[in-house]
């Protein structure tokens, strides 16, 4: 694509506002900036679109939103009149322009004869997944960039099962987008006119209630929270986002009497003024919550990201300091608690199953199997976890009780097919209350699990490679590792090399090749002689390569030494 020609096409389109045109005129003498904005469209993948909010083809703006929606509408319309009648559910998060983008998507759907149910205001991502299933929609659209910095926005698409699109549907949309001109081929209908015509229906409190009813039914042991409600407290922060309403309400309905919300971060604000990054994976974002917890003598902190699909927690240790519980650790703790509570209350189903992704700790498998629960791996992303859940349950091969990935995402119940921080926050609180009733903290419980199952340890390294040069560097690194995989890493022999793009496994000692169940994703895995796994994959949403170290030591010191040793090797990859 000729980026200068595309740049001029936008300026000559006759549809830009004066402010939008001025933004593009301001970069006329900056060819590098023009190239970065117009060298090609944002790639429509299984996570939809995500990018910075600027004018340009490779950015997030109302024209890219309309273009994406027209392509999606074409795919929905191809399913027939019934699919158009079932329609789409549309939600948005707290980000700047999210409501504008959501309404723009609704206008395009309506103009294509597709019925729209759009939330009146921001809602958690899991509630959008729920709404697709609850209303029997053909599809869903969510305007969100999850936990990304304030400059970003995104566009996620869902199918009738409430899960993000599987690859073949995403590919179908991508093919449609190649045929659709971003200015000439977009159908639009005025929002207010579409509401009057009944093509757009606004939803809100009634959907919240239906969703909360399902969330509350997930309480595993209803005696736990009331038993300690007079003394047990927690601090909660939504990081200026969608969890501000439903998370405190769910906790209150479960019997919590002392939920202390961070007042500065209960304010809805797409600029996220109190944090550098609104990501519960980053402990520095919890500084206000920690201050509040110290003032109120609270030992447990919960935080949800701006679209309330990820949840993090911190716990006070014996020295009075607040420690991060990682996504891997939280998942292991929650899995162990849920299986124990289900067993205790008679709620553990026949053929119970736990699901995790390939980059998630192997400790989860050890915990699951100790309860007689099968544990399966999927590729990273909840569309794959949802797909595996549906496949197993449809075949009668098991009932999935818990699904999670290391990046602070947890899926429970049958009413959503995406990660769900509302339900997870509730069950994390039940778990913390259970241990509080025993005079323990969550950290005490984690220590007990390490003593029982071994000293597992995990760390994710992010090799950030921004810009066009970064894309080339990422591709080069993956190519080099694939074509010339290391025979040893940090002095430890590589025993197996797994390439998930074609599903091959190479025995490094004999050179013998075999096949594994999973294939079709740009992921490499190195199995080492000491039992460590190192996994390398490009991020699907950000300009970086993620390197995961999954290891285990005879004790904590050996575990930490392994993480440091292999971390030093990861640092050499970018040089």
GUPA-668430 format. One record per residue: residue in one letter; x, y, z of N, C-alpha, C in turn. Coordinates in steps of 0.001 Angstrom, whole numbers, plus 500000, padded with zeros to 6 digits. Layout:
# residues N
AXYZXYZXYZ...
//
This chain:
# residues 575
X500836498806500000500000500000500000500878501253500000X500540502220499124501254503487499061500717504385500176X501516504558501220500999505256502396500741506740502126X501541507372501234501294508785500912499983508933500130X499738507962499265498496507993498488497289507803499418X497425506901500393496331506660501346496119507886502234X497217508511502631497149509741503423496368510818502678X496685510996501393495997512016500599494528511646500388X494259510355500258492872509889500096492024510334501287X492589510222502477491844510641503672491593512149503641X492615512907503285492459514364503241491442514794502180X491374514035501081490485514385499976489097513751500097X488862513018501190487621512243501300486374513108501400X486529514323501925485377515201502080484493514873503263X484902513898504097484066513502505246484703513876506586X485974514241506569486646514563507822486125515879508390X486053515954509712485738517238510343486947518159510204X486754519426510499487873520369510389488994520001511356X488623519507512544489636519105513529490409517879513042X489697516916512444490355515704511941491290516033510787X490832516891509897491680517289508773492915518049509256X492720518899510273493855519658510818494886518731511442X494414517668512083495345516703512682496225516067511611X495631515749510467496410515147509384497299516170508687X496813517378508521497635518432507909498881518704508743X498748518554510053499862518854510966501040517898510791X500811516742510171501912515778509997502388515726508536X501953516683507717502269516653506280503775516582506022X504567517209506849506024517220506647506757516198507504X506024515188507952506615514145508795506333512779508151X507106512415507134506833511176506400506858509916507265X507693509918508299507756508745509186506428508563509925X505879509674510409504593509616511109503473509225510149X503507509775508940502495509429507932502567507931507623X503784507434507462503947506006507172503391505149508304X503673505528509551503213504724510692501694504684510789X501038505743510287499571505802510362498875505202509146X499592505120508001498907504761506760499572503623505979X500566502947506566501246501906505782500354500696505522X499297500563506302498361499458506114497300499523507186X496215498759507021495157498780508029495582498045509294X494929498385510416495094497577511614494695496155511277X495508495198511655495197493804511342494008493332512168X493006492772511478491834492252512179492127490807512552X492389490582513841492718489245514307491625488689515187X491945487582515869490948486938516721490645487784517954X491508488772518248491193489711519336490572490996518783X490217490999517498489640492190516887490712493198516527X490463494469516894491398495553516603491843496220517895X493053496729517903493499497552519026494598498474518543X494520499761518932495543500704518506495375502035519211X496278502960518913496205504286519525495153505125518801X494552506055519534493447506855518988493982508087518264X494124507952516948494574509028516085493857508888514753X493959509908513902493480509792512542494469508930511750X493945508035510943494801507204510116494238505806509973X494686505114508947494196503772508647494672502751509672X495871502988510213496452502030511172496238502513512615X495128503202512849494847503781514157493403503438514546X493031503804515776491651503653516209490952505008516089X489924505064515243489119506270515063487763505850514530X486851506793514405485481506454514043485387505847512643X486296506198511739486256505663510374486702504197510348X487719503884511125488169502496511238487087501648511921X486418502213512926485321501509513604484194501188512617X483794502201511824482715501975510850483120500934509809X484364501015509359484878500065508370484831498643508927X485341498461510147485343497139510779483916496619510940X483011497514511335481633497096511574480933496720510274X481235497439509190480636497071507906481094495672507490X482378495382507688482877494040507378482206492981508234X482051493278509528481398492346510454479921492188510070X479273493307509705477863493261509310477678492380508076X478615492450507146478528491606505951478546490122506321X479387489780507287479480488381507735478181487956508423X477627488846509265476365488530509948475221488385508937X475136489319507991474062489283506994474140488026506128X475365487539505911475531486321505114474926485097505796X474694485218507117474068484118507860472551484072507638X471970485156507066470547485146506753469725486080507629X468435486149507336467531487070508023467409486775509512X467444485507509883467323485159511303468498485722512101X469682485679511511470865486228512178470716487732512360X470164488424511375469948489870511486468912490181512564X467893489332512670466862489526513695467435489305515093X468246488266515243468900488019516542469795489194516911X470483489708515926471227490948516089472503490865516886X472954492057517322474213492163518065473976492898519381X474763492522520380474838493295521627476114494128521561X476027495383521997477194496278521941477431496889523317X478679496843523749479070497438525031480314498279524824X480629499060525856481831499899525786482414500066527183X483711500397527234484345500633528526484410502141528801X485304502523529708485359503910530181486269504801529353X486871504267528316487910505009527612487356506206526835X488248507149526570487878508279525733487398507756524378X486290508269523899485685507928522612484976506568522581X484963505822523698484340504497523649482851504578523327X482128505505523955480703505651523654480487506076522201X481304507021521739481216507479520342481431506314519377X482448505490519648482752504356518774481632503311518826X481099503058520032480034502073520179478783502500519401X478453503775519487477289504285518758477533504248517242X478755504528516831479087504444515402478889503016514894X479301502031515694479105500622515328477619500297515254X476849500824516205475406500583516221474739501157514973X475165502353514551474588502994513360474821502159512102X476018501582511988476334500757510813475521499466510846X475431498834512006474642497605512110473182497873511740X472626498953512289471227499286512018470988499528510528X471916500226509887471769500510508461471804499241507620X472413498204508159472469496912507472471308496000507865X470341496557508608469160495790508995469386494825510138X470454495044510895470787494170512026470284494815513313X469486494083514077468959494604515343470103494769516343X470082495884517072471158496206518022470595496336519438X471267495710520384471045495991521804472323496634522324X472236497910522685473426498631523135473244499068524581X474282498882525378474219499297526781474161500820526872X473419501297527852473228502737528037474528503449528404X475433502730529046476713503304529485477703502168529663X478888502501530171479949501505530269479523500287531082X479998499100530665479709497849531346480935496934531300X481070496015532282482169495054532254482128494172531008X483280493827530498483369492915529355482586491624529573X482691490971530743481934489727530903480422489921530767X479920491111531082478480491333530931478088491405529457X478994491850528596478723491822527158478632490376526679X479596489538527124479545488115526771478245487484527262X477873487828528488476612487335529056475420487794528216X475393489068527831474258489622527092474066488919525753X475161488592525071475058487873523798474322486551524001X474682485838525056474052484543525341472628484725525872X472443485663526784471164485866527458470064486283526473X470407487167525543469413487656524583469377486829523295X470220485822523213470247484995522008470719485737520779X471689486636520954472197487426519831473058486565518903X473174487027517680474063486362516731475528486719517004X475720487932517551477098488421517704477152489516518758X478360489951519060478566491033520017479741491890519609X479710493145520028480819494082519786481122494773521109X482390494831521461482804495508522690483903496506522361X483658497770522643484667498811522412485489498942523680X486695498404523642487556498385524824488994498100524417X489928498651525180491338498269525039491821497651526343X490868497115527110491176496376528329492081497181529258X493305496708529477494209497316530454495291498171529800X495175498424528489496202499215527816496247500662528327X497335501387528058497409502802528456496301503639527825X496141504859528312495002505717527953494944506072526471X496076506021525770496100506405524352495393505380523460X495137504174524006494613503075523206493096502952523292X492531502385522228491184501833522293491153500593521416X490057499858521491489997498605520753488575498234520384X488472497147519622487195496720519060487213495196519072X486490494605520026486441493147520140485117492638519594X485169491524518897483942490967518325483696489553518862X482428489264519065481987488003519670480972487330518760X480866486004518888479880485267518111478761484789519044X477852483996518520476627483652519235476862482902520544X478002482252520695478295481528521940478774482457523055X478953483743522742479426484691523746480936484748523865X481627483999523024483096484014523042483621484903521922X484844485391522097485470486149521014485589485258519783X485612485894518618485541485151517365486640484116517226X486289482913516778487324481942516428488044482400515161X489225481858514902490030482343513772489313482338512423X488486481330512119487876481280510787486876482413510579X486179482831511642485268483968511519486057485279511407X487134485398512181487976486589512092488554486720510685X488945485591510110489480485607508740488411486048507739X487158485619507970486063485997507074485843487507507104X485927488106508306485783489557508419486941490253507719X488160489741507943489337490335507307489193490332505783X488640489254505234488434489186503777487399490215503322X486335490379504117485317491373503786485903492784503792X486762493056504757487337494397504889488190494767503676X488784493761503043489580494028501845488705494519500690X487404494156500728486485494534499647485791495867499912X485795496302501181484998497462501590485871498715501619X485506499736500844486218501013500909485829501731502197X486825502252502896486606502814504229485683504034504223X485541504700503084484654505870503000483413505625502132X483574504949501015482483504854500040481474503737500332X481894502682500985481054501482501076480412501272502444X480415502301503260479877502171504619478410502585504653X477570501699505162476160502054505360475986502598506772X475258503717506865475037504320508191473595504783508312X473101504717509538471763505217509834471866506077511088X471249507236511084471311508109512251470878507362513510X471656507528514584471420506771515821469996506976516351X469586508215516499468260508494517059467153507960516157X467348508056514842466351507522513913466256506001514044X467411505349514236467424503889514377466737503458515673X466904504264516736466199503980517989464687504083517774X464254505142517104462822505340516824462269504204515974X463063503714515054462622502644514153462666501268514815X463194501205516039463266499924516746464452499069516356X465348499610515536466534498840515144467615498892516215X467610499951517020468529500042518161467711500070519432X468034499152520347467354499029521640468384499262522741X468106500170523648469045500481524734468747499571525927X469784498943526461469633498042527607470467498560528780X470122498114529990470837498614531162470581497812532411X469821498392533353469666497820534689469087496414534678X468145496145533772467535494814533731468566493743533353X469508494118532501470572493176532121471547492995533280X471829494092534000472684494000535188472116492979536182X470809493069536419470178492182537395470258490723536951X470011490486535675470088489120535157471506488574535282X472483489427534984473893489027535103474263488758536559X473879489678537447474212489511538869473573488264539471X472399487921539001471753486693539487472640485481539218X473227485428538029474134484326537690475424484397538502X475949485618538665477179485789539450476982485288540875X475880485683541501475646485310542901475450483801543069X474954483154542034474776481696542096476107480956542106X477206481678541829478524481045541820479163480972543207X478552481598544213479076481471545579479138479988545923X480313479525546282480512478088546475480026477624547841X480335478408548854479894478098550215479294479364550820X477964479484550831477318480726551278477471481024552768X478061480118553517478257480366554958479558481097555249X480477481108554287481841481571554546481902483067554849X481380483902553944481499485351554134480701485845555342X479422485423555516478678485880556701479354485529558017X480099484426558038480726483987559280481788484958559787X482399485733558874483461486661559282483122488111558916X481878488359558492481499489656557931481708490826558896X481608490594560184481751491698561135483188492216561210X484146491344560928485552491731561095486354491752559797X485942490967558820486719490853557585486465492063556680X487553492713556229487457493897555380488293493698554118X487910494437553078488787494485551905488743495876551305X489824496217550597489892497460549824489732497088548359X488910497860547643488659497580546229488914498827545376X489521498596544207489679499665543217489295499161541832X488518499954541078488202499604539687489121500283538676X490146501016539163491061501754538286490295502643537296X489315503378537808488538504349537033487586503696536024X487360502387536129486642501702535069485348501009535448X485024499995534647483694499380534614483316498567535845X484273498222536680483935497412537849483331498198538993X483291499534538857482929500413539968481556500123540571X480653499571539787479274499386540232478991497933540632X479262496993539733478827495616539943479701494829540913X481000495121540974481852494378541911481468494680543363X481395495953543785480945496211545167479542495674545442X478659495731544452477295495231544646477289493718544865X478082492983544086478155491531544255478706491170545633X479728491888546066480319491619547382479315491910548495X478588492987548346477563493343549330476482492264549398X476031491787548240474988490755548209475468489434548803X476776489214548741477334487982549329477467488062550835X477253489254551394477304489400552849478450490238553370X479273490812552464480369491662552915479821492964553517X480283493303554700479847494536555366480886495651555252X482137495251554953483222496242554973484014496198553663X483435496796552617484127496955551335484514498430551222X485806498697551308486302500075551296486843500368549897X486143501229549158486529501534547778487478502732547739X488458502684546855489411503783546687488670504948546019X488385506030546731487494507062546193488015507712544916X489321507981544847489879508647543666489716507787542408X489748506450542584489691505549541428488290505019541159X487318505426541967485913505130541676485351506134540672X486133507164540371485724508183539397485995507658537989X484947507600537152485101507112535779485893508135534978X487025507716534414487886508655533698488813507890532752X488605508105531453489424507419530451490852507891530378X491196508945531116492591509397531175493371508708532286X492665507937533138493298507202534229494292508076534992X493815509186535576494711510210536112495563509776537298X495185508723537986495940508340539190496968507252538938X497028506715537709497960505618537429498654505839536089X499875505338535980500577505367534700499939504356533756X499611503184534307498982502117533530497873501491534368X496636501414533839495513500872534614495460499355534549X496554498728534867496696497282534696496940496631536057X496051495756536515496263495115537824497483494204537869X498100493960536706499354493208536695500519494070537184X500335495399537191501397496313537618501159496754539060X501935496265540010501670496551541424501740498029541784X502505498825541013502629500239541358501285500964541242X500369500429540439499057501047540306498197500938541549X498600500078542479497823499837543697498218500775544846X499038501799544578499573502586545686498488503267546513X497430503752545867496343504374546627495589503330547445X495404502152546871494723501071547585495538500621548796X496859500564548622497730500169549740497668501211550857X497717502490550493497613503546551512496306503422552293X495219503184551566493903503062552198493837501819553084X494446500733552619494459499496553405495244499689554706X496363500408554631497160500660555835496381501508556842X495698502531556339494935503419557231493806502682557930X493240501681557258492076500984557798492389499588558339X493693499261558405494113497964558938493464496805558169X493521496896556835492936495881555951494059495047555353X493858493729555299494927492856554811494731492412553362X493546492640552777493246492090551454492779493202550515X493403493265549318493090494297548319492735493616547004X491691494109546363491273493598545059491189494763544080X491696494558542852491609495592541825491245494992540478X490302495630539780489908495169538449490330496186537396X490648495716536201491119496609535147489950497398534547X490213498358533637489155499262533187487923498606532582X488059497449531931486853496800531397486405495633532276X487035495513533440486629494549534468486582493111533951X487595492736533182487719491316532860488939490686533546X489878491513534007491032491001534757490965491497536193X491470490678537097491455491062538512492793490686539142X493320491623539950494540491367540706494267491540542184X495151490995543013494983491160544451496331491263545150X496325491961546273497503492096547118497117491704548539X498093491166549261497835490654550607498941491128551546X498559491527552735499540491966553729500288490763554295X501621490880554339502422489777554881502688489989556366X503493489098556924503730489136558376504530490365558805X505193491022557837505944492248558143505095493509557980X503842493311557567502963494459557373503043495073555992X503828494460555109503929494949553737502920494228552850X502541494868551740501532494293550857502206493628549660X501941492334549527502577491529548494501611491251547349X502127491297546143501334490934544964501164489413544936X499956488987544648499711487579544336499577487521542814X500480486832542157500504486851540692499280486142540117X499091486329538810497976485653538150498095484151538228X499308483618538061499514482175538201499167481705539607X499659482438540603499409482054541995497929482174542356X497299483264541905495877483465542189495050482324541610X495374481926540378494640480837539747494790479526540485X496004479242540931496249478012541695495491478044543020X495553479166543710494837479318544982493330479156544794X492801479820543768491361479783543524490915478387543098X491707477745542263491399476377541851491357475441543055X492380475527543903492429474671545091491248474957546021X490949476256546222489838476596547115488504476101546545X488263476367545258486982475987544652486771474485544668X487812473733544339487666472273544336487403471754545750X488118472337546728487890471928548115486487472284548591X486042473516548264484712473965548695483610473193547985X483794472904546693482804472120545961482682470706546528X483821470161546880483819468821547472483128468846548829X483421469884549603482866470033550960481355470233550929X480865470950549924479433471285549858478659470396548886X479327469401548338478641468478547431478347469049546063X479108470078545644478851470735544362479825470329543262X480739469416543570481708469002542550481010468059541567X480957468422540280480229467596539302480985466311538961X480310465440538246480988464259537705481934464711536598X483025464023536437484031464333535422484425465812535433X484834466344536575485219467762536620486501468017535836X486571469208535237487705469567534385488165470980534727X489470471188534719490064472525534805490789472806533495X490731474051533054491417474444531825492419475548532124X493542475507531412494528476578531503495172476742530138X495943477802529968496626477999528698498036477420528772X498664477304527611499985476674527542501049477480528290X500803478786528536501810479603529210501516479742530713X500518479028531194500111479105532593500799478011533389X501081478272534658501862477366535513501383475917535493X502337475016535510502032473587535603501580473200537011X501731474102537964501250473833539315499731473618539318X499040474298538402497590474131538305497233472683537981X498013472052537136497760470651536795497954469754538019X499013470050538783499275469251539990498123469368540983X497615470596541164496488470809542085495248470077541588X494917470261540321493709469639539755493763468127539898X494870467552539515494969466092539519494936465519540932X495355466307541938495283465827543319493828465661543787X492906466389543123491479466253543422490783465282542464X491558464649541587490966463769540586490316464525539448X490786465746539213490206466612538185491147466649536973X490604466424535792491413466483534577491784467934534279X492968468127533701493436469472533369493933469490531925X493384470402531113493751470505529710494360471874529419X495237471902528412495849473146527943495165473640526672X495163474964526488494743475570525221495747476657524863X495591477223523674496371478402523327495940479575524201X496779480613524229496485481810525014495260482515524447X494359482892525326493158483606524909491909482856525316X490930483591525800489729482939526323488814482398525236X489007482824523992488241482193522916488606480719522807X489873480405523074490309479011523003489857478222524237X489903478869525401489391478219526610487889477968526476X487153478948525938485708478789525742485418477674524740X486180477641523672486005476619522637486235475217523217X487281475089524043487581473790524656486484473384525642X485990474350526417484897474074527354483676473534526605X483277474230525550482092473822524795482280472443524164X483477472198523650483759470920522985483703469758523978X484337469917525130484346468852526138482942468568526664X482208469637526951480887469461527546479875468920526540X479989469341525280479081468831524250479294467338524002X480538466903524164480863465489523935480646464637525187X480243465284526291480041464539527532481336464055528165X482440464725527813483757464276528306484169464953529606X483354465882530092483701466535531356482934467822531536X482896468281532785482259469551533121483339470499533606X483517471610532895484573472552533239484140473383534449X484959473356535507484631474101536721485449475383536854X486554475458536109487413476638536241488347476706535051X488484477926534484489413478157533378490204479425533685X491509479387533418492265480616533672493554480682532876X494057481918532767495376482147532193496178483036533130X497465483048532945498371483684533906498216485196533959X497622485798532915497535487256532870496262487766533549X495986487196534717494960487705535639493533487533535114X493312486527534272491987486272533732491435484940534203X490137484925534621489501483730535182488071483642534648X487669482451534226486319482232533695485636481141534503X484429481453534983483686480515535821482232480479535359X481559479377535652480139479286535339479885479054533867X478587479042533516478166478761532142477580479973531437X477550481117532077476832482268531534477729483254530806X479044483088530877479969483904530089480950482988529370X481523483526528297482583482817527581483763483767527387X484132484407528477485282485309528459485755485448529907X486916486044530092487376486248531461486445487220532173X486284487015533478485205487673534210485701488099535584X486044489402535697486573489907536963485480490143537996X484218490235537574483136490420538544482971489145539367X482784488022538681482639486739539378483920486359540101X485063486568539465486338486209540094486578487024541362X486222488313541351486383489150542551485547488596543705X484334488162543389483457487589544402484058486322545000X484556485432544145485078484161544642486439484323545308X487237485290544852488485485583545568488189486087546981X487138486888547100486747487401548414486240486265549296X485447485370548722484998484199549493486196483383549973X487168483199549089488366482441549448489131483133550574X489342484443550447490085485186551473489337485158552805X488004485246552735487193485183553959487296483807554613X487345482774553797487481481401554314488772481261555113X489864481756554532491146481652555241491180482580556454X490530483744556355490461484646557510489760483963558680X488740483173558358488028482436559405488895481402560090X489968481013559443490919480054560013492149480752560588X492093482088560657493223482847561165494393482898560211X494122482738558910495166482715557880494927483817556857X495977484166556137495828485025554966495966484171553709X495712484784552575495896484100551297497364483709551109X498278484522551601499706484177551505500042482944552326X499414482807553480499604481597554281499125480369553499X497990480521552844497441479414552067498377479058550910X498954480073550270499876479828549157501116479086549640X501616479484550789502776478799551357502464477321551578X501251477059552063500842475666552272500789474876550978X500367475516549897500308474834548604501710474537548079X502644475455548295504022475190547878504603474011548665X504287473957549932504775472839550754504187471519550276X502965471564549799502274470341549367502669469907547959X502783470881547034502953470529545622504340470811545063X505160471561545808506487471897545321506612473377545008X507859473823544879508138475253544722508151475657543247X506976475856542706506835476325541328507089477830541274X507606478262540132507833479698539956507692480075538491X507185481274538249506938481734536890507318483214536770X507754483567535589507985484989535318507794485239533827X507134486350533499506926486738532109507781487957531794X508586487851530752509411488964530286508780489550529024X508717490870528957508162491555527795509270492245527022X509515491777525810510513492408524947509779493393524044X509733494659524447508947495669523740509693496113522476X508981496100521350509578496454520058508593497321519279X508530498611519586507516499475518973507826499868517538X506772500313516829506940500878515491507128499841514406X507333500343513178507538499459512032508808498635512184X509859499268512685511113498545512897510902497421513905X510059497694514913509778496690515933509086495467515366X508145495675514438507461494541513810508462493655513076X509394494293512393510425493535511666511335492791512641X511675493454513745512542492814514746511848491617515392X510554491761515656509805490653516243509792489444515308X509518489721514036509469488636513048510838487962512916X511893488780512955513255488242512829513614487355514014X513263487784515230513565486996516418512851485650516373X511571485662516025510826484402515951511405483488514867X511775484069513746512355483283512647513680482637513066X514532483420513727515835482887514149515677481756515156X514784481932516128514581480879517131513969479626516513X513151479825515496512501478681514839513493477918513954X514304478657513211515221478006512269516485477465512936X516918478121514019518128477669514718517867477651516227X517021476727516696516694476690518124517931476376518960X518058477013520120519247476770520954519290475332521454X520501474791521526520680473436522057520729473432523576X521105474589524124521076474736525581520714476177525921X520151476371527092519772477698527560520327477871528966X521150478890529137521793479155530435522515477917530963X523145477177530025523933476011530416523144474746530656X521836474779530463520984473598530674520494473105529316X520593471806529092520253471233527798518768471391527484X518493471714526210517109471711525717516794470282525282X515785469676525880515453468279525569514405468168524468X513486469144524427512448469141523396512241470555522861X512004470636521552511654471910520931510279471754520301X509328472575520746507954472488520257507608473744519462X507083473520518271506658474627517417505147474512517219X504408475409517861502949475330517813502370475829516495X503201476385515613502674476824514317502248475612513492X503065474541513507502701473327512770502489472121513679X502602472336515006502321471248515954503408470200516042X504651470564515677505725469571515715506487469605517035X506955468420517439507802468268518623509086467587518170X510218468217518465511507467634518096512227467177519354X512596465893519387513433465363520452514862465798520150X515418466668520977516714467279520656517876466284520732X517711465195521435518782464198521537518840463330520286X517665462963519756517627462031518621517253462697517300X516665463899517380516186464564516175514838464044515701X514287463091516438513003462499516044511870463521516183X510972463519515188509843464447515194508544463709515506X507684464389516237506353463852516507505366465015516480X504078464701516643503041465730516576502354465878517925X501914467099518243501139467328519459499724467765519077X498843467839520062497438468121519797497231469538519254X497944470508519820497722471903519456498615472335518288X498046473066517356498831473652516259498076474861515724X498805475708514976498169476855514338498394478180515043X499435478275515879499716479542516552501221479778516568X501610481041516424503028481413516340503659481424517729X503901480230518263504440480059519612505525478986519579X506622479249520276507714478281520399507901477913521862X508244476643522111508420476184523492509673475315523590X510466475602524603511693474850524853511565474145526197X511640472800526169511612472014527407513052471708527800X513412472015529042514803471870529483514983470647530384X516236470245530528516555469023531265516167469096532740X516061470323533290515705470445534709514195470586534939X513412470381533874511956470473534004511392471857533722X512254472829533444511804474187533123511237474242531700X510225475054531506509702475346530167509888476831529885X510353477152528675510461478539528236509649478678526954X508692479605526973507753479765525871507902481176525306X507932481282523988508129482570523317506976482792522342X506311483952522474505212484270521545505066485779521376X504752486235520174504438487652520001503089487952520650X502949489116521272501674489528521837500665489751520713X499404489418520983498371489643519987497808491045520018X498167491839521030497547493155521181498541494295521341X499810493988521583500797495042521831502089494732521086X502931495749520801504162495533520036505279494948520898X505134493693521259506154493067522104506121491556521936X507248490950522245507332489493522340507335489137523816X506513488161524162506414487730525556507182486412525708X508014486365526727508785485160527021508413484700528425X507906483496528507507416482949529774508397481910530297X508768482056531548509602481061532207508739480333533235X508608479020533067507874478186534017508866477186534596X509124477276535897510152476434536481509706475881537829X510567475079538432510287474487539733511625474204540407X511690474447541707512922474198542435512709473271543617X513800472700544113513706471859545305513279472684546507X513607473979546468513169474918547499513022476292546846X512615477279547634512389478617547079513671479219546518X514795478944547167516060479519546718516425478999545332X516245477697545117516552477128543802515580477635542742X514310477744543123513317478279542194513700479692541749X514030480546542713514370481929542400515663482020541591X516601481124541879517856481099541110517582480719539660X516666479782539461516289479393538099515676480577537346X514763481273538000514111482410537359515130483480536970X516110483717537863517140484717537576518047484266536435X518439483005536463519344482453535450518713482500534056X517481482037533961516818482034532658516388483436532243X516118484290533211515803485680532909516980486376532251X518192486059532697519392486657532104519533486222530648X519156484982530356519193484515528956518167485271528115X516989485493528661515949486231527928516451487623527558X517194488234528465517711489583528214518625489637526993X519257488501526652520164488478525497519415488433524161X518130488107524203517375487922522961517189489215522186X517150490325522889516881491599522224518162492285521760X519295491735522133520561492391521791520992492048520380
//
